[in-house]
Amino acid sequence: MSKLLKPKIIRTATIALSLDYLLKGQLAYLNQDAAVIAVSGRDEHLETVREREGVKVISLKMERAISPLKDLVSLIKLYRLFRKEKPQIVHSITPKAGLLSMLAAKAAGVPVRIHTFTGLIFPSKTGMLQQILIRMDKLLCSAATYIIPEGLGVKRDLEQYKITAKPLNILANGNVNGIDTAYFDRNAVTPETIAALKASLQITEADFVFVFVGRLVKDKGINELVAAFNEVSRQHLQVKLLLVGNYEEELDPLLPETIACIQTNTNIISVGFQKEVRSYFAISDALAFPSYREGFPNVVLQAGAMGLPAIVTDINGCNEIIIPKQNGIIIPPGSTDALKEALETFLQDKALLAQLQEHARPMIVTRYRQETVWSATKALYGELLS
């Protein structure tokens, strides 16, 4: 992008958490040659984006769930915002922000309207809800001028369900932001930090630690993970499951027996949401990430960059990052038995574990460095504006 043009670019997400975590560093990078505005609902994450990225931020509330009246209000506010700011590009991530931003941007006459699909909800749904979600994504795509699927799996689903006939081009090797491989490096965490965190969580040097990072919800496979680990921990005394994330009781609650097990099994350590997750990867031996659906999960990339092999499900994104017997194990989604077997394999097959650990970081560094994704995004903007 030419510095003389200084195009105005608006990046939107439903909640500020997405801008904060999914686009960390990218907004500041793009802002060097453009006037970037970040738009989402207001909370402390939006302030973080403003201060860290050095971009203008605008608070505009959007509901994550389907809410026709509130969605209409948000749509009108977005339209008015785009008419006022007159951006050359509106680029959205997350489903609701995508639908509302693309419709409002088209109505406001924004010339370049981009949506990145970081994950698809409808493939895991059925019946009328699935049809509604499909129609919403088709409407989104009809209003957008350019569609970016975050990975090959997302692209295949968009094609299979005939969501759009527009070209679908993955940026770089996939992922919305890439990984800061200098930050997510086990050598960047001091031995003192590791020792102190282990001591605070009563983790010993002899313990094998499986870590999960993400929302503690049904959709992330937490019911199966806890059930499988509960059985494994009966046979292996020196094993821990570290859960890093919050519950979402209203949107996607866990089974009561899962919550009870988390509270009663002393080998399960739940630390809630943590702004800084690198240290938790550093005290762990492997990632357990049995999600039902993803776009291109940052957690798997981050854990890999920290040298952790992973147990993941055979879903979009996960099955692109993880290659069996090279940097992890892939299992069917929703299977407690398969998950238990994979946990046992990591505990018992030391030769395989060492092989997976050796390859974990190099396989991320060579494919998913942040700078690769940022430069590809910048080049795309320049191409579309020209």
Secondary structure, DSSP 8 states (H G I E B T S, - for coil): --TTT--EEEEE-SSHHHHHHHSTTHHHHHHTSSEEEEEE--SHHHHHHHHHH--EEEE----SS--HHHHHHHHHHHHHHHHHH--SEEEEESHHHHHHHHHHHHHTT-SEEEEEES--SGGG--HHHHHHHHHHHHHHHHH-SEEEESSHHHHHHHHHTT---S-B---TTS-SS-B-TTTS-GGGS-HHHHHHHHHHTT--TT-EEEEEES-BSGGGTHHHHHHHHHHHHHH-SSEEEEEES-B-TTTS---HHHHHHHHH-TTEEE----S--HHHHHT-SEEEE--S--SS-HHHHHHHHTT--EEEESSTTHHHH--BTTTEEEE-TT-HHHHHHHHHHHHH-HHHHHHHHHHHHHHHHTT-BHHHHHHHHHHHHHHHH-
